[in-house]
């Protein structure tokens, strides 16, 4: 099932998501639907809040970025917790399916250690670096109620204000179905 992507301005994107109780949701089906939604929108990551679900789940697949280190980097993260972030902060131009048409440089630490469950409820603790770490950090921010635009300077945010308002009204071109909070 392909969900519409919730865009900027919807309160679910600014809310800290809730842990998923084992057995309360068919996480395998939800993850499958999230991958289908993400691929339909040409994304490399998608979090629960982006499909209107305030749940601590996100999916990633870095292969479309055509980076050798990201080949086979396809995972489901349930109830994740970033335990540690370290290394040099580095800039990379990020975009977001919930903020179509806007990209900006965001600085993030180069390495993370994360604890999570997969769709089989197997427990993991792993380290990631480079673009894999960045994709995870971006999606993790979503379940914490943080958008990549929240990492930008006040000036940059003010310059984007009218574009962001248009997105929340649904006045934006996206190649996928969106759910805009202020659309008339």
N, C-alpha and C positions, 0 to 999 in steps of 0.2 A: 504494500500500500504506500503510495506516495503522498506525504503530508504537504500542505502549504507551509512555506517558511515564514515564521513570525519575524516581522521587521521592526527596526528601531522605533522606539516610542511605546511598545507594548510593555506593560508592567512585569510580565513574566520574565523578561530579559534582565531586569534589575533586581530580581528576587533571588535570594540564596535558595538553591534547590534542596529538596529533602532526600535523605537516604531511602533506598529501595529495600523493603523487607523481602527476604527470600520467600518465594511462593506467592507474593502479592500481585505480581505482574509476570506475564510470559515474556521474560527478558530476551529469549531467543528470537521470538517473533518481533518484538519491539526493535531489537538490534537489526534484524533483517530489513524491516521497514525503514529504519533510519539510514542504512546503507543505500537502499533503493532511492530514498529521497535525496540523499547527498549526491549520489551518482547522477541523478536526473538534473541536479543543479550545478554539476561540474565542480563539486567541492572536494576537499581533502579531509574535512572533519565536520562533525555535526553533533551538537549537544541537545539533550532533552528540552531545555527551555526554547530552543529554536524551532521546535515543532509544537510549542505550547504546553509542554509537560515539565512541571517544576520538579524533575527527578534528577538525581545524581547519576547520570549515564551519558557517555559520549562515545562516538565511533570515529575511527581515523583510518585513512588509507592514503599513504604518501606516494604510492606508485605514480599517480598522474603528474607529480612534480618532476618526474624523469631524472631523479637524482639517484645515483647508484646505491647510496646508503639507505635509501627509502624503499628499495625493491623488497617486496614481501612484508612491508610495514603496514599491516592491516590488523587492527585490534578493536576490542570492545572493552571499555572501562566502566565498571559499575562501582558505585560508592568509593571513588578514588580519593586519595589524600596525598598531596605532595608533601613529602617528609623533609626534603632538602632541595634547595636551589643553590648552585654555586658556579664559579667560573666567571670569566669576563662577560660583562653585558655587551651585547652586539646588536646592531640595527639590522632590520629586515623589513621590507615593504609588505605589510599584511593587508588582507582584505577579509571580508566576512559576508556570508550569505545573508545575514540579517541586516547588513548595511550595504546593499547593492550599489555599485558604481563608485564607491569610495575606497581608496587605498592610502596608506600612510606608513611611514617608518615607525617601528616600535622597537624599543630596546628591551631585551630580556636576557637573563643569565643563560650561559651556554649549556649547563648540565642540570638535570633534575634526578631525584630519586622519588619514586611514587609507589604507593601501596594501593592495590585495587583487586576487584574480582572480575573474572571474565564471564561470558554468557553461560558457562557451565557451572558457575559459582566456585571455580577454582581460585584460590588466593595467590596473589603475586606481589613481589616487591622487586622492582627493576630500576635500572639507571638508563637514562637516555641522554643523548647530547645532540648538538647541532639542530638541523631542521626537524628531526623527530621530537626533540625536547620542545621546540617552539610550537609545533602543531599541538602537542599535548597541553602546553601552557595556555595557548589561545582557547582551546576547548574547555580546559579546567576553569579558566576565568568565567566562561559562560555559566557554569554551575555554581559559581560564587556570586553571580549577579554583576559581573564586570564585562564591559565591552572593550574592544581594542581602542576605541576612541577615548576611553577613560584614561589611557596611558599618554595621551597627547597633551601638549602644552595648552595653556589657556588661550593663547593667541590662535593656535591651529584650530582649536574647538570653535572659537568665535567665527573663524573663516568658513567653517563647515556648517554653521548653524542653519542657514537656509536650506542647504542640501538635505540635512538631517530632518528638518521639518517636512520637506517635500516627501521624503521616504516614509515618514510616519503617516502621511496623508495618502500614500499609495501612488504619488506622482513620481514614479521612477520606472525605468525600463529594466526588467529582469527577464531572463530566459526561462524562468520557472515560476510556478504559482506562489504568490505571497499572500500573507494575511497582515494587512496594515491596520493599526489600531484606530486611526482617525479617518479612514476612508469613508466617504459619504455614500 
